[in-house]
Amino acid sequence: MAEPELSREEIEKLGRWVTAFVADHLTEMENRPIADAPLPPAELRALFEEPLPSAPQGIEHTLGDFRDKVVAHSVRVGHPRFLAWMRTSPLAGAVFAEALAAALNQSVAVWQGAPAATEVERLVLRWIARLSGYTPNADGVLTSGGSMANFVGLLLARQHHFPDVRSTGVQALPPVAFYLSPETHYSAVKAIEMMGFGKQAVRCVPTDSDRRMLPVMLRRAIRTDRRRGVVPVAAVATLGTTATGACDPIAEIAEVCAEEGVWLHVDGAYGGLAASVRGAEHCARGLEKADSFTVDPHKTMFVPFEAGAIFTRHSGLMPKTFGAHADYLPNANEDEGFHFRDYGPQLSRGFRALKIYFTLKIYGADAILRTWQRLHRLAEQFAALVVAAHDFQLLSKPSLGIVAFRYLPRAMGEEEANALNRAVVRVLQRGGKAFLSRTHLGKTDAMRACFITYRTTERDLPLILEAVREAAREVG
């Protein structure tokens, strides 16, 4: 075999080790702590300090470093009591699909360079659109995640309102406005900044007591801007907010946007499959009316990072927004191929669709949807335990598997309670029994449990509360 590749025997040896590691990691995770005793950042950085390897160090040495340095100091995302950020555990079929995709090394940019991978992605996008309840024939593309998908969605809105913007630039545009709620993911604000409009273009629309955008206030904000000579461009509704899993009233917001001529982008990165999950269908009512829609398979379908998706019901708008002629590449209208490079910002694009394709074919969509239904029920059961406990306080009703609560062992002021809960979360994240994240609800610091991994069961619920109590005792 040509230098510098390994021999066939060495490749097979490496593959056997990796297979054994994946099997052990995925099947034994719940029997191990979420994280081993973490090193301080400076010590961990020092652990990885070494000179550039000029000579080969060999398989055994490299795998030893992986085991002793990387694995030993990684959080076991997917542990049944890892309930922090929106990170799930990938299914084994998806993990091995990543290796196969890496071996094929397809850049899904132009059809001639990745014909099968292109068609797999187009198929997977149709499957995701069907599961989400969005327009079946929507144009779409897989992205790195929800942040990039939201960026693409708002770029589509800009192109829709200002067809000449790619020629004239944003300096030629009138003042514009985008409408978000306080619960909108921060990536939407970043997208508006990256488009060159700045924070001055962001309008914050109030929410109701359940932290859902108020359509009547959206309409008022749009009309106020229009009277001032500002062009309302897009509203962002959320299907499953990060903090509490709240779902904006999409149907009512869509009605306002249609009447006012404003683009509606729905961020369903987390809750994007609600339309197909029994008991959550109401959250997605009106989704088909959205102009663009984001969903993250790496959150919703138990596949590894990175895998987001963005759709639009406006056929042909994506190529108008991203298409470009290049003499050294196949171009649209010059052949029969489909070129994903014209559907988003990237030219170099990995074969993200294969892990989704494998997951749906190996496990079936019904198993994934049933799992989400079970996780939502677990969140409701956990919320009931919080309410029943004398030393906890429920801060938001469970929605799409997310519960916001706090530890309140006695009567205390808001500042003291906030400090205690911030400290408890820090201790939890250093320990190995339960891993929660922190969120801020108005003036209240809260703990947040996101039921997103298929390993979590009823047995874990009381253990989470007990881990919080133990952490509080350590805080003192």
Buried (B, 14 or more C-beta within 10 A) or exposed (E): EEEEEBEEEEEEBBEEBBEEBBEEBBEEBBEEBBBBEBEEEEEEEEBEEEEEEEEEEEBEEEBEBBEEBEEEBEBBBBBBBBBBBBBBBBBBBBBBBBBEBEEEEBBBBBBEBBBEBBBBBBBBBBBBBEBBBBBEEBBBBBBBBBBBBBBBBBBBBBBBBBEEBBEEEEEEBEEBBBBBBEBBBEBBBBBBEEBEBEEEBBBBBEBEEEBBBBBEBBBBBBEEBBEEEBBBBBBBBBBBBBBBBBBBBBBBBBBBBEEBEBBBBBBBBBBBBBBBBEEBEEBBBBBBBBBBBBBBBBBBBBBBBBBBBBBBBBEEBBBBBBBEEEEEBBBBEEEEBBBBBBBBBBBEBBBBBBBBBBBBEBBEBEBBBBBBBBBBBBBBBBBEBBEEBEEBBBBBBBBBBBBBBBBBBEEEEEEEBBBBBBBBBEBBBEBBBBBBBBBEBEEBBBBBBBBBBBBBEEEBBEEBBEBBBBBBEEBE
